Amino acid sequence: FLMGVSAYYFFRDGRRILEELERLVPLSTRHFQTFCSEFAQTARALSYGTLLTGLAQGLVGMLGLWLVDVPHAPMWAAVMTLGSFVPIGGTALVWGPIAVVLLLRGQTQEGFFLIGWGTLVVGTLDNVLRPRLCSARMSLHPLLVFLSIFGGLSVFGMVGLLVGPLIASFFGTVVRIYRRDYL
């Protein structure tokens, strides 16, 4: 709720807030604009990487559901895509209960297959694809993006998916400004 209200005011008054920040922050205009540019680039990269990773997990999850003949697989894949935005549990919040239902119905092969598919294929896709997609549009190494995503999650919770890489990007910008202007 707080993020939604904040986003509304940032979109509405963003330019004015940015101008006031520029006056208050003790940096040259050039350095401030470098930080703003890096911040915007990082935010776009994270949005792009998160969205494409969610879509990929939904598609791969749908394939697993089709392989075990789960009814309404496209609908469950859409729910899985949305679930991929939840950092703890994610897509497992969808395929996990489906696998349990299959096991309870006596479809043990299908249930265990879906558990394996969800864990090894769908779950691993998030850990491999998201850092690569995000780092491709950011000026950070994929390992640093990977570590900053999980570090952000552990420190800030769900918001850490965005905050962790933004902090890493901020630090990288400080290093680049220092190298360019002071070394």
C-alpha positions as CSV (number, residue, x, y, z in Angstrom):
1,F,0.0,0.0,0.0
2,L,2.8,2.4,0.9
3,M,4.7,1.6,-2.2
4,G,1.5,2.3,-4.3
5,V,0.9,5.6,-2.7
6,S,4.5,6.6,-3.0
7,A,4.6,5.6,-6.6
8,Y,1.6,7.7,-7.3
9,Y,3.3,10.8,-5.9
10,F,6.6,10.0,-7.5
11,F,5.0,9.8,-10.9
12,R,2.9,13.0,-10.2
13,D,5.6,15.1,-8.7
14,G,8.7,13.4,-9.8
15,R,10.3,16.2,-11.7
16,R,9.8,18.7,-8.9
17,I,11.2,16.2,-6.3
18,L,14.2,15.5,-8.5
19,E,14.9,19.3,-8.9
20,E,14.7,19.8,-5.2
21,L,17.0,16.8,-4.6
22,E,19.5,18.3,-7.1
23,R,19.5,21.5,-5.1
24,L,19.9,19.7,-1.8
25,V,22.5,17.0,-2.6
26,P,26.0,18.3,-2.4
27,L,27.1,17.1,-5.8
28,S,27.9,18.8,-9.0
29,T,25.1,18.8,-11.6
30,R,27.1,16.4,-13.8
31,H,27.6,13.9,-11.0
32,F,23.9,14.1,-9.9
33,Q,22.8,13.5,-13.5
34,T,25.1,10.5,-13.7
35,F,23.5,9.0,-10.6
36,C,20.0,9.7,-12.0
37,S,20.9,8.1,-15.3
38,E,22.4,5.0,-13.6
39,F,19.3,4.8,-11.3
40,A,16.9,5.0,-14.3
41,Q,18.9,2.4,-16.3
42,T,19.0,0.0,-13.4
43,A,15.3,0.4,-12.7
44,R,14.5,-0.3,-16.3
45,A,16.9,-3.3,-16.4
46,L,15.4,-4.8,-13.2
47,S,11.8,-4.4,-14.6
48,Y,12.8,-5.9,-17.9
49,G,14.7,-8.8,-16.3
50,T,11.9,-9.6,-13.8
51,L,9.2,-9.5,-16.4
52,L,11.0,-11.7,-18.9
53,T,12.0,-14.1,-16.1
54,G,8.4,-14.4,-14.9
55,L,7.2,-15.1,-18.5
56,A,9.9,-17.7,-19.0
57,Q,9.0,-19.4,-15.7
58,G,5.3,-19.4,-16.6
59,L,6.0,-21.0,-20.0
60,V,8.4,-23.6,-18.7
61,G,6.0,-24.3,-15.8
62,M,3.2,-24.7,-18.3
63,L,5.2,-27.3,-20.2
64,G,5.7,-29.3,-17.0
65,L,2.0,-29.1,-16.3
66,W,1.2,-30.3,-19.8
67,L,3.6,-33.1,-19.5
68,V,1.7,-34.5,-16.5
69,D,-1.7,-33.6,-18.1
70,V,-2.9,-31.0,-15.5
71,P,-6.2,-29.5,-16.7
72,H,-6.2,-25.7,-17.5
73,A,-2.4,-25.6,-17.7
74,P,-2.3,-22.2,-19.5
75,M,-4.3,-20.6,-16.6
76,W,-2.0,-22.1,-14.0
77,A,1.0,-20.9,-16.1
78,A,-0.4,-17.4,-15.9
79,V,-0.8,-17.7,-12.2
80,M,2.8,-19.0,-12.0
81,T,4.0,-16.0,-14.0
82,L,2.3,-13.7,-11.4
83,G,3.7,-15.9,-8.6
84,S,7.2,-15.5,-9.9
85,F,7.1,-11.9,-8.6
86,V,6.8,-13.2,-5.0
87,P,10.4,-13.7,-3.8
88,I,9.8,-16.4,-1.2
89,G,7.9,-19.3,-2.6
90,G,7.3,-17.7,-6.1
91,T,6.2,-20.2,-8.6
92,A,6.3,-23.0,-6.0
93,L,3.2,-21.5,-4.5
94,V,1.4,-22.7,-7.7
95,W,3.1,-25.9,-8.8
96,G,3.7,-27.2,-5.2
97,P,0.0,-27.5,-4.3
98,I,-0.7,-29.0,-7.7
99,A,2.0,-31.6,-7.1
100,V,0.5,-32.4,-3.7
101,V,-2.9,-32.9,-5.2
102,L,-1.5,-35.2,-7.7
103,L,0.2,-37.2,-5.0
104,L,-2.9,-37.4,-2.9
105,R,-4.9,-38.6,-5.9
106,G,-2.4,-41.5,-6.3
107,Q,-0.6,-40.1,-9.3
108,T,2.8,-40.4,-7.7
109,Q,4.9,-40.4,-10.8
110,E,3.2,-37.2,-12.0
111,G,3.4,-35.6,-8.6
112,F,7.1,-36.4,-8.1
113,F,7.8,-35.3,-11.7
114,L,6.2,-32.0,-11.1
115,I,8.1,-31.5,-7.9
116,G,11.4,-32.2,-9.7
117,W,10.4,-30.1,-12.7
118,G,9.4,-27.2,-10.5
119,T,12.5,-27.3,-8.3
120,L,15.2,-28.1,-10.9
121,V,13.9,-26.4,-14.0
122,V,11.4,-23.7,-13.1
123,G,13.1,-22.6,-9.9
124,T,16.6,-22.7,-11.3
125,L,15.5,-20.6,-14.2
126,D,14.9,-17.7,-11.8
127,N,18.4,-17.9,-10.3
128,V,20.1,-18.2,-13.7
129,L,18.0,-16.1,-16.1
130,R,17.1,-13.0,-13.9
131,P,20.7,-12.0,-13.2
132,R,21.7,-12.5,-16.8
133,L,18.8,-10.5,-18.2
134,C,19.3,-7.7,-15.7
135,S,23.0,-7.4,-16.1
136,A,22.7,-7.3,-19.9
137,R,21.1,-3.9,-19.5
138,M,23.0,-2.7,-16.5
139,S,26.7,-1.8,-16.1
140,L,27.2,-4.5,-13.4
141,H,28.7,-7.9,-13.6
142,P,26.1,-10.8,-13.6
143,L,27.6,-12.1,-10.3
144,L,27.2,-8.8,-8.7
145,V,23.6,-8.6,-9.8
146,F,23.0,-12.1,-8.5
147,L,24.5,-11.4,-5.1
148,S,22.8,-8.0,-4.9
149,I,19.4,-9.5,-5.6
150,F,19.8,-12.2,-2.9
151,G,21.5,-9.7,-0.5
152,G,18.6,-7.3,-1.0
153,L,16.1,-10.0,-0.4
154,S,17.7,-11.1,2.9
155,V,18.1,-7.5,4.2
156,F,15.0,-5.7,2.8
157,G,12.6,-8.6,2.0
158,M,10.5,-8.4,-1.1
159,V,11.5,-4.8,-1.8
160,G,15.1,-6.0,-1.8
161,L,14.6,-7.4,-5.3
162,L,14.8,-3.8,-6.4
163,V,16.8,-2.1,-3.6
164,G,19.7,-4.6,-3.6
165,P,20.7,-4.0,-7.3
166,L,20.0,-0.3,-7.0
167,I,22.4,-0.1,-4.1
168,A,25.0,-2.1,-6.1
169,S,24.4,0.2,-9.1
170,F,24.8,3.3,-6.8
171,F,28.1,1.9,-5.5
172,G,29.3,1.2,-9.1
173,T,28.4,4.7,-10.1
174,V,30.5,6.1,-7.2
175,V,33.5,4.0,-8.3
176,R,33.1,5.1,-12.0
177,I,32.8,8.8,-11.0
178,Y,35.9,8.5,-8.8
179,R,37.9,6.8,-11.6
180,R,36.8,9.2,-14.2
181,D,37.1,12.5,-12.3
182,Y,39.7,11.9,-9.5
183,L,42.2,9.3,-10.7
